[in-house]
């Protein structure tokens, strides 16, 4: 997606440890017009798939996911990064975050992820694929089906996307970072 790529090159900052900072439009301040374009680009790529629900993970996946929900007129549910007070009726799973270097428990209510659901998982970044693995596991626990996964930005050099594609998942990325160097961003 050309507009997104231009924005990453203009406003993105390459940080040590393979981290891309895009706080001015995706991870802190949000640009609703760009977010709507992102949603439309996802919707075009997802056209024809039997999706009835959008699943994301808090916090930064929510903005693109809810815009996509609006465009596709589908409900959006976000996986919470906390342990529910009672485990009754919840699916949980541990996910490692390499940007924060910690493991946290994510949860989703069985009310909002069911065997009838055919979902697309939307997130801001795809790096090693740990968040995606968490979602795959929650969907397996609930008996729901993953039709596709859509990421605003994929960092190809961290390998998560290749592994997921090899396993047969339909992985969509709107911008792909080939490599990050100090002060430089190389996009595909
Ligand atoms: P993964 O689980 O694929 O290893 O990493 C994806 C998750 O980590 C995303 O939900 C995102 O919040 C965070 N993340 C990974 N890499 C980056 C990055 O370069 N920049 C930012 N802002 N977040 C990242």
Boltz pocket constraint, residues with backbone or C-beta under 6 A from the ligand:
constraints:
  - pocket:
      binder: B
      contacts: [[A, 18], [A, 19], [A, 20], [A, 21], [A, 22], [A, 27], [A, 60], [A, 96], [A, 97], [A, 98], [A, 99], [A, 123], [A, 124], [A, 125], [A, 126], [A, 127], [A, 128], [A, 129], [A, 130], [A, 131], [A, 132], [A, 155], [A, 160]]
      max_distance: 6.0
